[in-house]
């Protein structure tokens, strides 16, 4: 029980720190203020993220790394640059 006050103090400190960081973040741009280039960029990043998530699920299912890698490459064809569907995309 003697550690309870210390644990509470640590929890409150971390909570306050997180709240301060959240306040210092700039507000996200509204969809109306985004250029077409930025909107396209966003959709590409989401498509790459989905491809990577699908690859992770493929590996979790027990499929071979080779098969999952081929599926990742197919999902990223024309979208990303690099052998592993890196987070660099075509501009």
Secondary structure, DSSP 8 states (H G I E B T S, - for coil): -TTHHHHHHHHHHHHHHHHHHHHHS-----GGGS-HHHHHHHHHHHHHHHHHHHHHHHHHTT--HHHHHHHHHHHHTTTB-TTTT-S-B--
